[in-house]
Amino acid sequence: MVDGLPPGLDPVTAGRFGLWLLGKRNHRKAQLREVSPSRVCGSGLADRMAYLFAPWSVTEYPGRRRLLAGLCRVSIATVDDWLYGKKPLPPHHARHFSRMARQQALALNDLADDLDRHAKERDATNALARGCIKRRRGGLTG
């Protein structure tokens, strides 16, 4: 018996086993913890606005925080307050985002109309081409 260890158990193995047990306990405690909804990004107006204009993930540069900070000319810390629910979005910035969203909506509606018009034109062109050209399919007919 070395320093109170059971026979056949060396200090290194005992230490590894102890660290493994501590890890299991910490993992169990972490699973019981809950994240406050105020710390979850994605539920506020600022984050919804950022997602529409830049649907980037957290790991992609430059990120939503920098985008919103640049659009509003505020610090990244202020944007963090908006995104994580510490402070509400100020009314003048909300109006600015509203104008931008409406302009974007108009542009998207125009694009959708152009795409529909293009699809109809292509359908008409393809229908004419199918009517004029008789394609023989398969082998010999007869």
C-alpha positions, -999 to 999 in steps of 0.1 A, spaced: 0 0 0 16 32 -12 5 63 7 -30 50 14 -37 36 -21 -52 0 -24 -27 -27 -35 -22 -28 -73 -32 8 -79 -4 32 -88 -6 70 -81 -9 79 -119 -38 56 -125 -55 68 -93 -51 104 -104 -66 96 -139 -95 79 -123 -101 109 -100 -100 133 -129 -125 111 -148 -149 111 -119 -146 149 -116 -153 152 -153 -184 131 -150 -197 152 -121 -191 184 -140 -208 171 -171 -239 161 -151 -240 195 -135 -236 213 -169 -265 193 -183 -288 205 -155 -280 241 -162 -303 261 -184 -296 291 -206 -316 322 -199 -338 332 -229 -324 367 -226 -289 353 -236 -302 335 -267 -295 354 -299 -322 354 -325 -354 364 -306 -352 402 -309 -360 427 -336 -323 436 -342 -313 400 -348 -342 394 -372 -332 425 -391 -296 414 -393 -306 379 -405 -326 393 -434 -298 415 -446 -269 392 -438 -278 355 -431 -243 347 -419 -235 323 -391 -217 333 -360 -184 320 -374 -185 339 -407 -168 373 -410 -178 401 -404 -208 389 -386 -241 404 -376 -227 424 -348 -204 444 -371 -231 447 -397 -256 463 -373 -229 484 -357 -219 498 -391 -255 504 -402 -264 524 -370 -229 538 -364 -228 525 -328 -203 503 -310 -204 466 -311 -211 465 -273 -243 485 -280 -253 460 -306 -246 431 -282 -270 448 -258 -297 448 -285 -291 413 -296 -290 397 -262 -319 415 -248 -302 437 -222 -315 469 -238 -344 473 -263 -337 487 -298 -341 525 -297 -370 539 -318 -349 559 -342 -329 528 -351 -361 508 -354 -375 534 -379 -342 533 -398 -344 495 -400 -380 497 -410 -372 520 -440 -344 496 -450 -367 465 -447 -394 482 -468 -369 491 -495 -356 456 -495 -392 442 -497 -399 464 -528 -367 452 -545 -376 416 -537 -411 420 -551 -397 436 -583 -373 407 -586 -401 381 -581 -422 399 -608 -393 398 -632 -386 362 -625 -423 353 -632 -423 373 -664 -391 355 -675 -406 321 -667 -437 329 -688 -416 341 -717 -394 309 -716 -424 287 -714 -439 304 -745 -406 301 -764 -402 264 -754 -438 257 -765 -432 273 -799 -400 254 -804 -417 221 -795 -444 228 -820 -421 236 -849 -395 209 -846 -406 173 -848 -382 151 -830 -379 115 -838 -374 95 -807 -363 59 -805 -350 38 -833 -366 29 -867 -403 34 -871 -422 18 -896 
